[in-house]
Amino acid sequence: MTITVEETFNKEGMIKHFTIENKLQTRVKIANLGATITHFIVRDKEGKDVDIVLGYNPVETYFDNTDTYFGATVGRSANRLANANFTLNDQEYKIPKNEGENNLHSGPTGYQIRLWNVASYSPEDQSLTFTLNSLDGDQGYPGNLAISVTFELTDANELIISYKGISDQDTLFNLTNHSYFNLNGHDQGTIENHLMELKADTFTPIIDSHSITSGEMREVTDTAFDFKQAKTIGKDIESSEEQLVFAGGYDHNWILTEPSMDTPFAVVKGDLSGIQLEAFTTLPGVQFYTGNFLDHNKGKDGKIYGKRNGFCLETQYFPNAINIDAFESPILRANQEVTTQTKYKVTAL
Ligand code: GAL
């Protein structure tokens, strides 16, 4: 296991771009800019290197990562808050609107464009920790929040992401990673032929094209949202179901049957590469997003990404949960440290 670092000076500060490599020669590249996963390079069954995440280069480009959120750590509150406000302890908080009337991924100054501190690492380590002090009032949220995000790559090809937070006031804590995977390779076009199993009996429908949830939890059986038995991502994606029309494809939160770090909630396989991704989490939900809004995005190695060239499994509390009684709220109580975890495990079959 090794960790190496490349440093780039920028007017905003020093960008540190780390590469963690394990004994299977898997290399995960992560930048302190946005605590962002920029590359995830694994060997396929023929021994060829395949980079399975979409991204940008050069690394400074991530200062503009406010549209796709490629690979980023998103917070303090991932996904949408209706009307860009919420009430906590009887006090109303107004946060910036950046998607119509709503707040998406905490607004225009999200954690994905911050330079995070590098807590410590040594070349022999297999993990890397970034920290960020998000002050009281940052993005409109209450409480001085101390965050750490640790990325650990194991020799079993597992990337484990641990989010830790502690605040001096009650606040929201709902961090996610926004990697777009393409298991055939980031430059290999659509993910619609990937095979996916998602262990969820219900999802949270949206009320219109602004992707706001109402509190309803709907059964997936007999709908395009049923991935309990593996099927290709594209099989039903163009169906006329209203929910798919609203979002232009999948861009919804599924309620996980059994959040666990031992049993995957999703298993996805690249049809061309045979590379398989298993996803695990301690969190109650996952936003499965099929890159419906990608449209001529200029990515790594000169590649132009188009619609559905990647998929995201954004583990999280349910969208808009703080505003909906039926959903568990992502409230972090003052002076109580919390840790949430997500793991992506890759196998070349
Ligand atoms: C997803 C969101 C999508 C889109 C995307 C970023 O988390 O659900 O609607 O906004 O982020 O482009």
Residues whose N, C-alpha, C, O or C-beta is under 5 A from the ligand:
A	BS01	GAL	D67 T68 D251 Y289 F293
